[in-house]
């Protein structure tokens, strides 16, 4: 597959890719079951023993901070009969106890440490064989990522050089102030394509992002990942946009105080930044034509969370509307995708190339890898 930057800009997926359950099943098996997922914020796991439930594709997970301070992840099903070991966030002193039949697991290592009625009912059980199934964990920017495979590629390899291209933002210096779940009637890929589509900024967001200088939009693919930056228009417009917010991020360089960023970690972790917030909004499939967005807002402590959520929703809701409208016509007998903008929609072609490469190979390439 040709992944050169000078390859033609074109739409590579058929309409069935957004409607067919078989397509989604293939994506689940080849992609989501074997890639890194954003599952939590470090802010949610501040104390030893604190844990949250999460999902990495189709894998339910427990993410827990051990007594040694290390954050780990385990698959969230009891090794006895499959009951979810935890069903909400919480904190434990030492063990995670399945509520169904009382099997208990060590919070530090997932080892099976107690089986009720073991002598009479489970005399032959080798407890060392039946600990919680481990998953892999990576931490960046105050965000916790998990991979369903215990022997996953190193998280740093997955990120590649992406962290070097987000300007002066250091999300780990900020606090998670809000988390919002948004559901919509669209295929997950439509939302990713919308996020990396430069052309729609002039039109769909003609009011919500009117202060920004779209002709000066800069973007770059880093393997399957993507980064971008867009400056404010000059003069009084820039000054008004900077001063109208709640609490500006203190550590930013001038460039990032006067512009916004939009980024992506392949395949589905989307991010955006402004002088006041760093947001992540991972989009995950529920069905072929329905998805969920996990919006997290990071900002300075004490910033107005409601105002920041409203600012993020102002353009995200427009994106959801557009994706739902496109999804609604995908089954139309005469529907077809027309020509793409040569540069402003090139990231869509690159996203399709990497997705198809994964589906063909059955594995997710590292960030800098170029599949043959």
JOSULNOR-V417578 format. One record per pair of residues at least 4 apart in sequence whose C-alpha atoms are under 8 Angstrom apart, sorted by the first residue. I is the first residue (numbers start at 1). J is the second residue. Records with the same first field share a line. If there is no record, write none. Layout:
# JOSULNOR-V417578
I: J, J
This chain:
# JOSULNOR-V417578
1: 353, 357, 371, 372
2: 7, 353, 372
3: 7, 350, 353, 354, 370, 371
8: 342
9: 340, 341, 342, 343, 345, 346, 349
10: 339, 340, 346, 349
11: 337, 339, 340, 348, 349, 352
12: 349, 352, 353
13: 17, 352
14: 18
15: 19, 330, 331, 336
16: 20, 23
17: 23, 24
18: 23, 187, 189, 190, 288, 289, 327, 330
19: 23, 187, 288, 289, 330, 331
20: 24, 288
21: 25, 287, 288
22: 26
23: 27
24: 28, 287, 288
25: 29
26: 30, 31, 359
27: 31, 32, 359
28: 32, 33, 57, 58
29: 33, 34, 362
30: 34, 358, 359, 362, 363, 364
31: 35, 358, 359, 362, 363, 364
32: 56, 57, 58
33: 56, 57, 58, 59, 148
34: 147, 148, 149, 152, 363, 364
35: 147, 148, 364
36: 56, 145, 146, 147, 148, 155, 158
37: 56, 57, 145, 146, 147, 269
38: 56, 143, 144, 145, 146, 269, 282
39: 54, 55, 56, 143, 144, 145, 146
40: 44, 52, 54, 63, 143, 144, 145
41: 45, 142, 143, 144, 176
42: 46, 142, 143, 144
43: 142, 175, 176
44: 50, 51, 52
45: 50, 51, 52, 64, 65, 71
46: 50, 65
47: 65, 69
48: 65, 66, 67, 68, 69, 91
49: 64, 65, 66, 67, 91, 92, 93, 94, 107
50: 64, 65, 66, 89, 90, 91, 92
51: 62, 63, 64, 65, 89, 90, 91, 92
52: 62, 63, 64, 86, 88, 89, 90
53: 60, 61, 62, 63, 76, 86, 87, 88, 89
54: 60, 61, 62, 63
55: 59, 60, 61
56: 60, 61, 146, 147, 148
57: 284
59: 75, 76, 148
60: 75, 76, 77
61: 73, 74, 75, 76
62: 73, 74, 75, 76, 86
63: 71, 72, 73, 74
64: 71, 72, 73, 107
65: 69, 70, 71, 72, 107, 108
66: 70, 71, 72, 107, 108
67: 94, 107, 108
68: 108
71: 137
72: 108, 135, 136, 137
73: 134, 135, 136, 137, 146
74: 110, 132, 133, 134, 135
75: 132, 133, 134, 135, 148
76: 84, 85, 86, 132
77: 82, 83, 84, 85, 132
78: 82, 83, 84, 85, 98, 103, 132
79: 130, 131, 132
80: 103
83: 98, 99, 100
84: 98
85: 96, 97, 98, 99
86: 96, 97, 98
92: 96, 107
94: 106, 107, 108
95: 104, 105, 106, 107
96: 104, 105, 106, 107
97: 102, 103, 104, 105
98: 102, 103, 104
99: 103
101: 116
102: 115, 116
103: 112, 113, 114, 115, 116
104: 112, 113, 114, 115
105: 110, 111, 112, 113, 114, 131, 132
106: 110, 111, 112, 113
110: 131, 132, 133, 134
111: 127, 128, 130, 131, 132
112: 127, 128, 130, 131, 132
113: 127
115: 122
117: 121, 122
118: 122, 123, 125
119: 123
126: 130
127: 131
134: 148, 149, 150
135: 146, 147, 148, 149, 150, 151
136: 146, 147, 148, 149, 150, 151, 152
137: 144, 145, 146, 147, 155
138: 144, 145, 146, 155
139: 143, 144, 145
140: 144, 145, 172
141: 170, 171, 172, 173
142: 171, 172, 173, 174
143: 172
147: 152
148: 152
153: 157, 158, 366
154: 158
155: 159
156: 160
157: 366, 367
158: 366, 367
159: 163, 265, 367
160: 366, 367, 368
161: 165, 222
162: 166, 222, 225, 226, 227
165: 227
166: 227, 228, 261, 263
167: 256
168: 251, 252, 253, 256
169: 251, 252, 256
170: 174, 251
171: 175, 278, 298
174: 298, 299, 300, 301
175: 298, 299, 300, 301
176: 296, 297, 298, 299
177: 296, 297, 298, 299, 301, 305
178: 296, 297, 298, 305, 309
179: 294, 295, 296, 297
180: 294, 295, 296
181: 292, 293, 294, 295
182: 292, 293, 294, 295
183: 290, 291, 292, 293
184: 290, 291, 292, 320, 324
185: 289, 290, 291, 323, 324, 327
186: 190, 191, 288, 289, 290, 291, 320, 323, 324, 326, 327
187: 191, 285, 287, 288, 289, 290, 291, 327
188: 192, 268, 283, 284, 285, 288, 289, 290, 291
189: 193
190: 194, 323, 327
191: 195, 283, 319, 320, 323
192: 196, 268, 270, 283
193: 197, 347, 348, 351
194: 200, 319, 323
195: 262, 270, 319
196: 226, 262, 263, 345, 347, 348
197: 201, 344, 345, 346, 347, 348
198: 217, 344, 345
199: 203, 341, 344, 345
200: 204, 205
201: 205, 206, 209, 214
202: 206, 210, 214
204: 318, 319
205: 209, 210, 315, 318
206: 210
208: 314, 315
209: 315
211: 232, 233, 237, 238, 241
212: 230, 231, 232, 233, 259
213: 217, 230, 231, 232, 233
214: 230
216: 230, 231
217: 228, 229, 230, 231
218: 228, 229, 230
219: 226, 227, 228, 229
220: 226, 227, 228
221: 225, 226, 227, 347, 350
222: 226, 227, 367, 368
223: 366, 367, 368, 369, 370
224: 265, 266, 267, 350, 351, 354, 367, 368
225: 263, 264, 265, 266, 267, 367
226: 263, 264, 265, 266
227: 261, 262, 263, 264
228: 261, 262, 263
229: 259, 260, 261, 262
230: 259, 260, 261
231: 255, 258, 259, 260
232: 237, 238, 258, 259, 260
233: 237, 238
234: 238
235: 239
236: 240
237: 241
238: 242, 258
239: 243
240: 244
241: 245
242: 257, 258, 275
245: 276
246: 276, 303, 304, 307, 308
247: 276, 300, 302, 303, 304
248: 275, 276, 277, 300
249: 275, 276, 277, 299, 300
250: 300
252: 256, 257, 275
253: 257
254: 258
255: 259
256: 260, 274, 275
257: 274, 275
258: 275
259: 274, 275
260: 272, 273, 274, 275
261: 272, 273, 274
262: 270, 271, 272, 273
263: 270, 271, 272
264: 268, 269, 270, 271
265: 269, 270
267: 355
268: 282, 283, 284
269: 280, 281, 282, 283
270: 280, 281, 282, 283
271: 278, 279, 280, 281, 282
272: 278, 279, 280
273: 277, 278, 279
274: 278
276: 299, 300, 308
277: 297, 298, 299, 300, 308
278: 297, 298, 299
279: 295, 296, 297, 298, 312
280: 294, 295, 296, 297
281: 293, 294, 295, 296
282: 293, 294, 295
283: 291, 292, 293, 294
284: 291, 292, 293
285: 289, 290, 291, 292
286: 290, 291, 292
287: 291
289: 327
297: 305, 308, 309
299: 303
304: 308
305: 309
306: 310
307: 311
308: 312
309: 313
310: 314
311: 315
312: 316
313: 317
314: 318
315: 319
316: 320
317: 321
318: 322
319: 323
320: 324
321: 325
322: 326
323: 327
324: 328
325: 329
326: 330
329: 335
330: 335
331: 335
340: 345, 346
341: 345, 346
342: 346
345: 349
346: 350
347: 351
348: 352
349: 353
350: 354
351: 355
352: 356
353: 357
354: 358, 371
355: 359
356: 360
357: 361, 371
358: 362, 363, 364, 365
359: 363
365: 369, 370, 371
